[in-house]
Amino acid sequence: MKDVKDWITIKRMYERGVPIRQIAKELKVSRNTVKRLIKLDEEPKYKKRKYSTKIDHFHEDIKRWYLEPEYNFIGTRIFRELKQLGYNGSISPLYRYLNSLKEEKRSLPLKATKRIETPLGDQAQFDWAEYLMWVGGEKIKVYCYSLILAASRKKAIIFAKSCDGEAIYESIHLLFKRIGGVTKELLIDNPKALVVSNHPEEEVNFNINALRLAHHLEFH
């Protein structure tokens, strides 16, 4: 039985004198089901079925990255780490799970930290996140690119339909233009569009187009 409406219908039909066999036939249920529901004085309670999601296999990793002080990752950073581990779902299930962890995060003891003051104009952070949106009746994947100034926390965002090298380079350029200037340094993770290889014991091997962009924007 899908909901309590069936239980109410059966009870009313039975009270009007409709035989159990006829009730079962009209509602297309078994006679045993009809008998069982007739005996109930209160509406039946049905357990909601729990469906597994792609994110379930990564719960322990997510909790560690989100709750442990040595990580303290934000959602977009966790999403990129999951991609590295083979997660191929969207970011929405991740945020739903993070919301369920908020109370636990609030209960954690605060760790005293010393804020590092960054001089004005020295540094900015570039980041992006993936979303699914309805546009013109069609569900499409879009990317939100953001740029945050370290000192003032001023922020600018733009949206694009791709996340390849060209889209990343154009987004960085447009975001600095929207901010109204260029910082000395830009903090960014090392996606393949920007970094060819990054080994601890070797110098970072940047993509040639990333170097051209850095030269054009005069990064240090």
MDAnalysis code that builds the backbone (N, CA, C; Angstrom):
import MDAnalysis as mda
import numpy as np

u = mda.Universe.empty(660, n_residues=220, atom_resindex=np.repeat(np.arange(220), 3), trajectory=True)
u.add_TopologyAttr("name", ["N", "CA", "C"] * 220)
u.add_TopologyAttr("resid", np.arange(1, 221))
u.add_TopologyAttr("resname", ["MET", "LYS", "ASP", "VAL", "LYS", "ASP", "TRP", "ILE", "THR", "ILE", "LYS", "ARG", "MET", "TYR", "GLU", "ARG", "GLY", "VAL", "PRO", "ILE", "ARG", "GLN", "ILE", "ALA", "LYS", "GLU", "LEU", "LYS", "VAL", "SER", "ARG", "ASN", "THR", "VAL", "LYS", "ARG", "LEU", "ILE", "LYS", "LEU", "ASP", "GLU", "GLU", "PRO", "LYS", "TYR", "LYS", "LYS", "ARG", "LYS", "TYR", "SER", "THR", "LYS", "ILE", "ASP", "HIS", "PHE", "HIS", "GLU", "ASP", "ILE", "LYS", "ARG", "TRP", "TYR", "LEU", "GLU", "PRO", "GLU", "TYR", "ASN", "PHE", "ILE", "GLY", "THR", "ARG", "ILE", "PHE", "ARG", "GLU", "LEU", "LYS", "GLN", "LEU", "GLY", "TYR", "ASN", "GLY", "SER", "ILE", "SER", "PRO", "LEU", "TYR", "ARG", "TYR", "LEU", "ASN", "SER", "LEU", "LYS", "GLU", "GLU", "LYS", "ARG", "SER", "LEU", "PRO", "LEU", "LYS", "ALA", "THR", "LYS", "ARG", "ILE", "GLU", "THR", "PRO", "LEU", "GLY", "ASP", "GLN", "ALA", "GLN", "PHE", "ASP", "TRP", "ALA", "GLU", "TYR", "LEU", "MET", "TRP", "VAL", "GLY", "GLY", "GLU", "LYS", "ILE", "LYS", "VAL", "TYR", "CYS", "TYR", "SER", "LEU", "ILE", "LEU", "ALA", "ALA", "SER", "ARG", "LYS", "LYS", "ALA", "ILE", "ILE", "PHE", "ALA", "LYS", "SER", "CYS", "ASP", "GLY", "GLU", "ALA", "ILE", "TYR", "GLU", "SER", "ILE", "HIS", "LEU", "LEU", "PHE", "LYS", "ARG", "ILE", "GLY", "GLY", "VAL", "THR", "LYS", "GLU", "LEU", "LEU", "ILE", "ASP", "ASN", "PRO", "LYS", "ALA", "LEU", "VAL", "VAL", "SER", "ASN", "HIS", "PRO", "GLU", "GLU", "GLU", "VAL", "ASN", "PHE", "ASN", "ILE", "ASN", "ALA", "LEU", "ARG", "LEU", "ALA", "HIS", "HIS", "LEU", "GLU", "PHE", "HIS"])
u.atoms.positions = np.array([
    [0.850, -1.196, 0.000],
    [0.000, 0.000, 0.000],
    [0.879, 1.237, 0.000],
    [0.582, 2.178, -0.881],
    [1.470, 3.326, -1.051],
    [1.323, 4.356, 0.060],
    [0.090, 4.578, 0.529],
    [-0.097, 5.586, 1.570],
    [-1.379, 5.322, 2.357],
    [-1.667, 6.229, 3.267],
    [-2.825, 6.037, 4.164],
    [-4.165, 6.204, 3.448],
    [-4.154, 6.755, 2.245],
    [-5.418, 6.920, 1.510],
    [-6.074, 5.562, 1.255],
    [-5.242, 4.546, 0.965],
    [-5.788, 3.206, 0.721],
    [-6.420, 2.633, 1.991],
    [-5.758, 2.886, 3.111],
    [-6.283, 2.402, 4.398],
    [-7.636, 3.046, 4.696],
    [-7.725, 4.374, 4.460],
    [-8.984, 5.093, 4.697],
    [-10.080, 4.574, 3.777],
    [-9.735, 4.350, 2.500],
    [-10.713, 3.856, 1.523],
    [-11.250, 2.488, 1.926],
    [-10.351, 1.602, 2.331],
    [-10.757, 0.251, 2.748],
    [-11.669, 0.304, 3.966],
    [-11.301, 1.131, 4.954],
    [-12.114, 1.243, 6.171],
    [-13.525, 1.750, 5.842],
    [-13.603, 2.761, 4.962],
    [-14.916, 3.325, 4.616],
    [-15.769, 2.316, 3.851],
    [-15.149, 1.613, 2.903],
    [-15.892, 0.619, 2.120],
    [-16.417, -0.495, 3.025],
    [-15.582, -0.923, 3.968],
    [-15.976, -2.007, 4.875],
    [-17.114, -1.557, 5.788],
    [-17.046, -0.290, 6.242],
    [-18.099, 0.248, 7.113],
    [-19.426, 0.374, 6.371],
    [-19.355, 0.550, 5.039],
    [-20.577, 0.628, 4.226],
    [-21.123, -0.757, 3.899],
    [-20.414, -1.799, 4.327],
    [-20.894, -3.154, 4.101],
    [-20.371, -3.824, 2.851],
    [-19.377, -3.221, 2.202],
    [-18.801, -3.843, 1.001],
    [-18.002, -5.074, 1.423],
    [-18.242, -6.234, 0.809],
    [-17.525, -7.459, 1.181],
    [-16.012, -7.331, 0.946],
    [-15.255, -8.055, 1.758],
    [-13.792, -8.010, 1.656],
    [-13.315, -8.435, 0.266],
    [-13.934, -9.467, -0.296],
    [-13.547, -9.943, -1.622],
    [-13.690, -8.837, -2.669],
    [-14.815, -8.080, -2.593],
    [-15.060, -7.009, -3.560],
    [-14.082, -5.852, -3.365],
    [-13.777, -5.530, -2.088],
    [-12.807, -4.457, -1.806],
    [-11.454, -4.805, -2.422],
    [-11.032, -6.059, -2.207],
    [-9.745, -6.507, -2.737],
    [-9.726, -6.439, -4.259],
    [-10.834, -6.808, -4.886],
    [-10.909, -6.812, -6.339],
    [-10.867, -5.394, -6.899],
    [-11.638, -4.487, -6.294],
    [-11.696, -3.112, -6.794],
    [-10.371, -2.370, -6.600],
    [-9.715, -2.609, -5.477],
    [-8.461, -1.900, -5.187],
    [-7.228, -2.657, -5.664],
    [-7.464, -3.877, -6.193],
    [-6.377, -4.705, -6.734],
    [-5.309, -5.002, -5.684],
    [-5.787, -5.446, -4.521],
    [-4.888, -5.876, -3.448],
    [-5.372, -7.240, -2.958],
    [-4.554, -7.898, -2.154],
    [-4.944, -9.218, -1.642],
    [-5.977, -9.078, -0.525],
    [-6.743, -10.129, -0.315],
    [-7.735, -10.120, 0.758],
    [-7.062, -10.056, 2.130],
    [-5.897, -10.673, 2.239],
    [-5.158, -10.610, 3.508],
    [-4.766, -9.172, 3.850],
    [-4.401, -8.409, 2.808],
    [-4.050, -7.002, 3.025],
    [-5.263, -6.220, 3.498],
    [-6.406, -6.484, 2.869],
    [-7.644, -5.808, 3.267],
    [-7.982, -6.134, 4.719],
    [-7.901, -7.412, 5.097],
    [-8.214, -7.827, 6.469],
    [-7.273, -7.167, 7.475],
    [-5.992, -7.127, 7.109],
    [-5.001, -6.546, 8.030],
    [-5.267, -5.067, 8.262],
    [-5.601, -4.331, 7.197],
    [-5.832, -2.890, 7.324],
    [-7.153, -2.579, 8.027],
    [-8.127, -3.450, 7.858],
    [-9.404, -3.252, 8.554],
    [-9.210, -3.321, 10.068],
    [-8.300, -4.184, 10.513],
    [-8.057, -4.374, 11.947],
    [-7.294, -3.212, 12.579],
    [-6.634, -2.409, 11.756],
    [-5.828, -1.310, 12.295],
    [-6.706, -0.163, 12.769],
    [-6.489, 0.302, 13.998],
    [-7.226, 1.451, 14.526],
    [-6.537, 2.768, 14.177],
    [-5.241, 2.689, 13.884],
    [-4.481, 3.875, 13.489],
    [-3.907, 3.660, 12.098],
    [-3.625, 4.764, 11.432],
    [-3.088, 4.660, 10.074],
    [-1.762, 3.897, 10.064],
    [-1.530, 3.107, 9.018],
    [-0.299, 2.307, 8.952],
    [0.933, 3.188, 8.781],
    [2.014, 2.751, 9.393],
    [3.286, 3.472, 9.277],
    [4.189, 2.691, 8.342],
    [4.700, 3.387, 7.341],
    [5.596, 2.745, 6.386],
    [6.986, 3.346, 6.500],
    [7.964, 2.482, 6.559],
    [9.346, 2.957, 6.634],
    [9.794, 3.458, 5.270],
    [10.399, 4.630, 5.288],
    [10.904, 5.195, 4.048],
    [12.134, 4.426, 3.597],
    [12.107, 3.998, 2.369],
    [13.232, 3.228, 1.848],
    [14.454, 4.122, 1.670],
    [15.570, 3.630, 2.148],
    [16.811, 4.398, 2.034],
    [17.569, 3.941, 0.796],
    [17.844, 4.889, -0.094],
    [18.562, 4.578, -1.317],
    [20.036, 4.943, -1.160],
    [20.882, 4.070, -1.651],
    [22.317, 4.361, -1.589],
    [22.682, 5.319, -2.715],
    [23.703, 6.130, -2.493],
    [24.170, 7.075, -3.500],
    [25.655, 6.854, -3.739],
    [26.145, 7.463, -4.788],
    [27.555, 7.313, -5.140],
    [28.467, 7.864, -4.052],
    [27.952, 8.822, -3.287],
    [28.783, 9.488, -2.276],
    [28.967, 8.621, -1.025],
    [28.100, 7.613, -0.844],
    [28.126, 6.811, 0.389],
    [29.477, 6.155, 0.645],
    [30.134, 5.726, -0.422],
    [31.411, 5.015, -0.274],
    [32.540, 5.935, 0.202],
    [32.305, 7.243, 0.167],
    [33.365, 8.192, 0.508],
    [33.105, 8.927, 1.826],
    [32.117, 8.479, 2.596],
    [31.733, 9.193, 3.818],
    [32.890, 9.370, 4.791],
    [33.695, 8.341, 4.990],
    [34.800, 8.439, 5.950],
    [35.840, 9.454, 5.498],
    [36.147, 9.461, 4.199],
    [37.099, 10.444, 3.664],
    [36.560, 11.860, 3.834],
    [35.279, 12.040, 3.519],
    [34.666, 13.367, 3.614],
    [34.677, 13.865, 5.054],
    [34.321, 12.993, 5.995],
    [34.324, 13.383, 7.411],
    [35.717, 13.809, 7.858],
    [36.726, 13.085, 7.423],
    [38.098, 13.427, 7.809],
    [38.491, 14.794, 7.252],
    [38.213, 15.018, 5.973],
    [38.586, 16.289, 5.337],
    [37.801, 17.467, 5.900],
    [36.560, 17.236, 6.291],
    [35.687, 18.327, 6.739],
    [35.821, 18.625, 8.228],
    [36.041, 17.586, 9.042],
    [36.009, 17.757, 10.489],
    [37.382, 17.861, 11.149],
    [38.367, 17.170, 10.624],
    [39.663, 17.168, 11.296],
    [40.411, 18.481, 11.054],
    [40.939, 19.097, 12.111],
    [41.578, 20.420, 12.015],
    [42.725, 20.498, 11.017],
    [43.466, 19.397, 10.863],
    [44.609, 19.457, 9.950],
    [44.205, 19.530, 8.484],
    [42.922, 19.227, 8.216],
    [42.403, 19.360, 6.853],
    [41.486, 20.589, 6.767],
    [40.294, 20.480, 7.391],
    [39.331, 21.592, 7.405],
    [39.011, 22.086, 5.996],
    [38.816, 21.140, 5.064],
    [38.560, 21.490, 3.667],
    [37.141, 22.045, 3.499],
    [36.971, 22.941, 2.534],
    [35.646, 23.420, 2.155],
    [35.061, 22.479, 1.099],
    [33.783, 22.685, 0.769],
    [33.088, 21.777, -0.135],
    [33.743, 21.587, -1.484],
    [34.151, 22.688, -2.125],
    [34.736, 22.575, -3.462],
    [36.057, 21.825, -3.443],
    [36.840, 22.037, -2.371],
    [38.111, 21.309, -2.266],
    [37.849, 19.813, -2.070],
    [36.871, 19.474, -1.231],
    [36.515, 18.073, -1.009],
    [36.034, 17.433, -2.306],
    [35.263, 18.191, -3.085],
    [34.740, 17.681, -4.356],
    [35.878, 17.310, -5.297],
    [36.902, 18.154, -5.354],
    [38.044, 17.859, -6.231],
    [38.828, 16.645, -5.723],
    [38.955, 16.522, -4.408],
    [39.650, 15.361, -3.847],
    [38.881, 14.074, -4.173],
    [37.558, 14.140, -4.115],
    [36.738, 12.973, -4.440],
    [36.902, 12.569, -5.896],
    [36.993, 13.564, -6.771],
    [37.214, 13.285, -8.188],
    [38.500, 12.497, -8.385],
    [39.528, 12.862, -7.606],
    [40.807, 12.161, -7.692],
    [40.673, 10.700, -7.249],
    [39.722, 10.431, -6.366],
    [39.508, 9.069, -5.860],
    [38.551, 8.260, -6.734],
    [38.043, 8.889, -7.801],
    [37.177, 8.170, -8.725],
    [35.703, 8.490, -8.632],
    [35.318, 9.448, -7.773],
    [33.903, 9.827, -7.674],
    [33.468, 10.510, -8.964],
    [32.361, 10.052, -9.548],
    [31.892, 10.626, -10.811],
    [30.485, 11.207, -10.710],
    [30.060, 11.505, -9.484],
    [28.747, 12.114, -9.296],
    [28.820, 13.629, -9.271],
    [27.693, 14.277, -8.988],
    [27.637, 15.738, -8.931],
    [28.011, 16.218, -7.533],
    [28.053, 17.535, -7.365],
    [28.451, 18.106, -6.075],
    [27.273, 18.170, -5.091],
    [26.034, 18.056, -5.590],
    [24.855, 18.199, -4.723],
    [24.796, 17.168, -3.594],
    [25.011, 15.851, -3.863],
    [24.999, 14.882, -2.753],
    [26.077, 15.174, -1.713],
    [27.199, 15.716, -2.167],
    [28.269, 16.066, -1.226],
    [27.791, 17.132, -0.252],
    [27.156, 18.191, -0.761],
    [26.688, 19.260, 0.114],
    [25.573, 18.784, 1.044],
    [24.754, 17.849, 0.576],
    [23.712, 17.297, 1.459],
    [24.358, 16.554, 2.626],
    [25.417, 15.817, 2.343],
    [26.102, 15.091, 3.415],
    [26.835, 16.056, 4.343],
    [27.445, 17.095, 3.781],
    [28.135, 18.086, 4.615],
    [27.155, 18.788, 5.550],
    [25.937, 19.041, 5.063],
    [24.914, 19.666, 5.920],
    [24.593, 18.788, 7.128],
    [24.636, 17.470, 6.932],
    [24.359, 16.556, 8.045],
    [25.496, 16.531, 9.061],
    [26.651, 17.056, 8.682],
    [27.811, 17.072, 9.580],
    [28.001, 18.407, 10.294],
    [27.154, 19.393, 9.974],
    [27.359, 20.738, 10.518],
    [27.285, 20.779, 12.040],
    [26.325, 20.072, 12.626],
    [26.204, 20.072, 14.088],
    [27.445, 19.477, 14.736],
    [27.942, 18.404, 14.144],
    [29.161, 17.778, 14.669],
    [30.348, 18.721, 14.552],
    [30.404, 19.475, 13.454],
    [31.501, 20.420, 13.264],
    [31.425, 21.559, 14.277],
    [30.186, 22.031, 14.557],
    [30.011, 23.116, 15.533],
    [30.414, 22.682, 16.941],
    [30.258, 21.396, 17.230],
    [30.570, 20.902, 18.575],
    [32.059, 20.669, 18.799],
    [32.846, 20.747, 17.732],
    [34.285, 20.533, 17.878],
    [34.909, 21.691, 18.642],
    [35.893, 21.421, 19.514],
    [36.562, 22.512, 20.239],
    [37.298, 23.431, 19.286],
    [37.158, 24.729, 19.526],
    [37.826, 25.700, 18.667],
    [39.319, 25.670, 18.911],
    [40.063, 25.682, 17.831],
    [41.518, 25.674, 17.924],
    [42.021, 27.084, 17.686],
    [42.790, 27.600, 18.641],
    [43.315, 28.960, 18.503],
    [44.268, 29.034, 17.324],
    [44.037, 30.005, 16.459],
    [44.901, 30.184, 15.299],
    [45.317, 31.633, 15.185],
    [46.466, 31.813, 14.627],
    [46.975, 33.158, 14.412],
    [46.720, 33.546, 12.964],
    [45.973, 34.586, 12.769],
    [45.642, 35.005, 11.424],
    [46.848, 35.634, 10.749],
    [47.098, 35.188, 9.536],
    [48.203, 35.739, 8.763],
    [47.666, 36.891, 7.925],
    [48.151, 38.076, 8.191],
    [47.695, 39.251, 7.454],
    [48.449, 39.351, 6.127],
    [47.707, 39.365, 5.048],
    [48.303, 39.484, 3.719],
    [48.201, 40.930, 3.260],
    [49.306, 41.532, 2.831],
    [49.264, 42.923, 2.361],
    [48.307, 43.087, 1.186],
    [47.714, 44.252, 1.085],
    [46.796, 44.543, -0.017],
    [47.500, 44.364, -1.360],
    [46.812, 43.685, -2.271],
    [47.348, 43.514, -3.616],
    [48.341, 42.383, -3.775],
    [48.669, 41.684, -2.682],
    [49.680, 40.625, -2.773],
    [49.133, 39.302, -3.308],
    [47.934, 38.935, -2.881],
    [47.497, 37.563, -3.148],
    [45.994, 37.458, -3.394],
    [45.627, 36.520, -4.284],
    [44.222, 36.191, -4.541],
    [44.106, 34.677, -4.670],
    [42.899, 34.169, -4.450],
    [42.660, 32.727, -4.573],
    [41.614, 32.472, -5.644],
    [41.952, 31.566, -6.566],
    [41.057, 31.206, -7.664],
    [40.495, 29.814, -7.401],
    [39.182, 29.672, -7.596],
    [38.536, 28.394, -7.302],
    [37.339, 28.224, -8.226],
    [36.806, 27.011, -8.294],
    [35.583, 26.806, -9.070],
    [34.815, 25.608, -8.537],
    [33.528, 25.565, -8.878],
    [32.652, 24.471, -8.455],
    [31.722, 24.113, -9.603],
    [31.295, 22.869, -9.619],
    [30.440, 22.349, -10.684],
    [28.989, 22.265, -10.200],
    [28.050, 22.685, -11.056],
    [26.629, 22.636, -10.694],
    [25.805, 22.130, -11.875],
    [24.635, 21.570, -11.568],
    [23.662, 21.205, -12.593],
    [22.511, 22.194, -12.508],
    [22.157, 22.803, -13.648],
    [21.116, 23.828, -13.660],
    [20.154, 23.580, -14.820],
    [18.921, 24.049, -14.621],
    [17.929, 23.992, -15.698],
    [17.987, 25.295, -16.486],
    [18.266, 25.201, -17.769],
    [18.331, 26.373, -18.641],
    [17.492, 26.094, -19.880],
    [16.434, 26.887, -20.073],
    [15.572, 26.694, -21.234],
    [14.946, 25.315, -21.294],
    [14.607, 24.762, -20.124],
    [13.983, 23.446, -20.085],
    [14.950, 22.290, -20.212],
    [16.242, 22.596, -20.240],
    [17.261, 21.546, -20.381],
    [18.217, 21.576, -19.193],
    [18.547, 20.406, -18.664],
    [19.469, 20.307, -17.536],
    [20.898, 20.269, -18.059],
    [21.689, 21.280, -17.694],
    [23.061, 21.352, -18.186],
    [24.041, 21.523, -17.026],
    [25.293, 21.185, -17.290],
    [26.351, 21.337, -16.291],
    [27.021, 22.692, -16.497],
    [27.147, 23.459, -15.423],
    [27.817, 24.758, -15.492],
    [28.893, 24.820, -14.415],
    [29.833, 25.730, -14.612],
    [30.939, 25.889, -13.668],
    [30.964, 27.322, -13.156],
    [31.041, 27.451, -11.846],
    [31.121, 28.765, -11.211],
    [32.569, 29.023, -10.824],
    [33.191, 30.017, -11.460],
    [34.575, 30.389, -11.165],
    [34.576, 31.588, -10.221],
    [35.422, 31.541, -9.213],
    [35.465, 32.638, -8.246],
    [36.896, 33.089, -7.988],
    [37.021, 34.358, -7.653],
    [38.315, 34.951, -7.308],
    [38.121, 35.764, -6.035],
    [38.928, 35.479, -5.001],
    [38.817, 36.175, -3.717],
    [40.147, 36.817, -3.369],
    [40.122, 38.110, -3.059],
    [41.328, 38.807, -2.632],
    [41.630, 38.430, -1.184],
    [42.876, 38.049, -0.908],
    [43.255, 37.562, 0.421],
    [43.105, 38.628, 1.497],
    [43.466, 39.857, 1.208],
    [43.466, 40.911, 2.226],
    [42.064, 41.444, 2.521],
    [41.343, 41.828, 1.494],
    [40.037, 42.469, 1.688],
    [38.866, 41.490, 1.639],
    [39.100, 40.259, 1.129],
    [38.064, 39.241, 0.923],
    [37.044, 39.652, -0.136],
    [37.382, 40.651, -0.930],
    [36.512, 41.029, -2.041],
    [36.435, 39.860, -3.010],
    [35.234, 39.635, -3.552],
    [35.021, 38.443, -4.362],
    [34.333, 38.773, -5.678],
    [34.707, 38.039, -6.727],
    [34.050, 38.161, -8.025],
    [33.800, 36.757, -8.558],
    [32.676, 36.562, -9.244],
    [32.364, 35.245, -9.804],
    [31.847, 35.378, -11.231],
    [32.065, 34.340, -12.022],
    [31.484, 34.237, -13.362],
    [31.111, 32.775, -13.599],
    [30.248, 32.535, -14.574],
    [29.828, 31.176, -14.894],
    [30.240, 30.823, -16.320],
    [30.534, 29.544, -16.537],
    [30.889, 29.058, -17.866],
    [30.359, 27.637, -18.025],
    [30.269, 27.181, -19.279],
    [29.742, 25.846, -19.536],
    [30.834, 24.799, -19.712],
    [32.094, 25.184, -19.524],
    [33.178, 24.213, -19.664],
    [34.240, 24.442, -18.600],
    [35.125, 23.450, -18.460],
    [36.174, 23.530, -17.450],
    [37.513, 23.089, -18.048],
    [37.708, 23.397, -19.321],
    [38.981, 23.065, -19.951],
    [39.967, 24.209, -19.755],
    [41.163, 24.054, -20.301],
    [42.193, 25.064, -20.119],
    [41.779, 26.438, -20.597],
    [41.159, 26.485, -21.761],
    [40.755, 27.778, -22.326],
    [39.752, 28.491, -21.423],
    [38.785, 27.729, -20.879],
    [37.773, 28.323, -19.995],
    [38.407, 28.834, -18.709],
    [39.369, 28.080, -18.165],
    [40.040, 28.490, -16.932],
    [40.852, 29.758, -17.155],
    [41.627, 29.797, -18.250],
    [42.453, 30.978, -18.532],
    [41.586, 32.217, -18.732],
    [40.510, 32.048, -19.509],
    [39.621, 33.185, -19.776],
    [38.949, 33.660, -18.489],
    [38.565, 32.719, -17.625],
    [37.907, 33.075, -16.368],
    [38.838, 33.869, -15.458],
    [40.092, 33.425, -15.353],
    [41.063, 34.152, -14.529],
    [41.230, 35.576, -15.040],
    [41.372, 35.697, -16.350],
    [41.558, 37.019, -16.962],
    [40.347, 37.915, -16.706],
    [39.142, 37.384, -16.924],
    [37.924, 38.180, -16.754],
    [37.668, 38.537, -15.290],
    [38.003, 37.621, -14.381],
    [37.781, 37.890, -12.955],
    [38.700, 38.996, -12.446],
    [39.953, 38.988, -12.868],
    [40.852, 40.073, -12.474],
    [40.374, 41.402, -13.064],
    [39.849, 41.330, -14.278],
    [39.318, 42.545, -14.910],
    [38.125, 43.064, -14.116],
    [37.294, 42.144, -13.632],
    [36.116, 42.538, -12.854],
    [36.519, 43.096, -11.485],
    [37.569, 42.515, -10.883],
    [38.075, 43.005, -9.597],
    [38.668, 44.395, -9.741],
    [39.274, 44.651, -10.901],
    [39.857, 45.969, -11.145],
    [41.362, 46.032, -11.021],
    [42.033, 44.891, -11.091],
    [43.490, 44.871, -11.000],
    [44.000, 43.453, -10.874],
    [45.330, 43.312, -10.810],
    [45.959, 41.991, -10.729],
    [46.841, 41.921, -9.489],
    [46.748, 40.838, -8.726],
    [47.596, 40.657, -7.542],
    [48.969, 40.118, -7.950],
    [49.913, 40.173, -7.014],
    [51.258, 39.652, -7.294],
    [51.247, 38.130, -7.426],
    [50.412, 37.483, -6.612],
    [50.347, 36.024, -6.615],
    [48.906, 35.552, -6.756],
    [48.762, 34.354, -7.306],
    [47.443, 33.737, -7.434],
    [47.519, 32.313, -6.893],
    [46.746, 32.026, -5.825],
    [46.697, 30.683, -5.255],
    [45.670, 29.858, -6.015],
    [46.087, 28.654, -6.423],
    [45.208, 27.797, -7.209],
    [45.684, 26.360, -7.065],
    [44.750, 25.398, -7.128],
    [45.147, 23.994, -7.122],
    [45.846, 23.673, -8.441],
    [46.323, 22.455, -8.577],
    [47.088, 22.136, -9.781],
    [46.340, 21.241, -10.769],
    [45.281, 21.753, -11.402],
    [44.592, 20.962, -12.420],
    [45.491, 20.779, -13.636],
    [45.170, 19.771, -14.447],
    [45.999, 19.460, -15.614],
    [46.064, 20.615, -16.602],
    [45.033, 21.452, -16.598],
    [45.027, 22.587, -17.525],
    [46.118, 23.593, -17.194],
    [46.621, 23.574, -15.945],
    [47.639, 24.537, -15.522],
    [48.981, 23.885, -15.225],
    [48.955, 22.674, -14.706],
    [50.193, 22.017, -14.277],
    [50.337, 20.667, -14.970],
    [51.463, 20.468, -15.629],
    [51.732, 19.196, -16.300],
    [52.142, 18.142, -15.277],
    [53.039, 18.518, -14.357],
    [53.473, 17.600, -13.302],
    [53.911, 18.394, -12.081],
    [53.717, 17.802, -10.903],
    [54.085, 18.462, -9.652],
    [54.559, 17.411, -8.654],
    [55.854, 17.171, -8.631],
    [56.448, 16.190, -7.732],
    [57.201, 16.906, -6.624],
    [57.110, 16.407, -5.390],
    [57.726, 17.074, -4.232],
    [59.198, 17.402, -4.411],
    [59.946, 16.532, -5.090],
    [61.398, 16.731, -5.205],
    [61.798, 17.433, -6.485],
    [60.823, 17.845, -7.283],
    [61.144, 18.483, -8.561],
    [60.444, 19.834, -8.679],
    [60.944, 20.629, -9.600],
    [60.310, 21.922, -9.864],
    [58.982, 21.695, -10.578],
    [57.998, 22.503, -10.245],
    [56.679, 22.357, -10.866],
    [56.779, 22.586, -12.368],
    [56.195, 21.674, -13.137],
    [56.202, 21.788, -14.594],
    [54.860, 22.362, -15.043],
    [54.841, 23.663, -15.335],
    [53.600, 24.337, -15.708],
    [53.276, 24.138, -17.183],
    [51.993, 24.126, -17.480],
    [51.529, 24.134, -18.859],
    [51.993, 25.427, -19.525],
    [52.398, 25.343, -20.778],
    [52.949, 26.511, -21.470],
    [51.944, 27.651, -21.540],
    [50.662, 27.322, -21.725],
    [49.644, 28.375, -21.788],
    [49.435, 29.042, -20.428],
    [49.634, 28.279, -19.340],
    [49.545, 28.858, -18.002],
    [50.684, 29.848, -17.784],
    [51.868, 29.512, -18.281],
    [53.013, 30.420, -18.164],
    [52.784, 31.691, -18.977],
    [52.183, 31.545, -20.148],
    [51.883, 32.718, -20.982],
    [50.892, 33.639, -20.275],
    [49.882, 33.026, -19.625],
    [48.901, 33.827, -18.895],
    [49.561, 34.544, -17.727],
    [50.420, 33.835, -16.988],
    [51.118, 34.440, -15.851],
    [51.992, 35.602, -16.304],
    [52.641, 35.430, -17.453],
    [53.485, 36.509, -17.983],
    [52.629, 37.705, -18.396],
    [51.490, 37.407, -19.019],
    [50.597, 38.476, -19.469],
    [50.049, 39.271, -18.289],
    [49.715, 38.553, -17.199],
    [49.158, 39.218, -16.019],
    [50.232, 39.709, -15.057],
    [51.496, 39.374, -15.363],
    [52.655, 39.817, -14.570],
    [52.634, 39.258, -13.156],
    [52.319, 37.954, -13.031],
    [52.426, 37.285, -11.733],
    [53.895, 37.138, -11.364],
    [54.182, 37.106, -10.060],
    [55.548, 36.886, -9.587],
    [55.847, 35.396, -9.538],
])
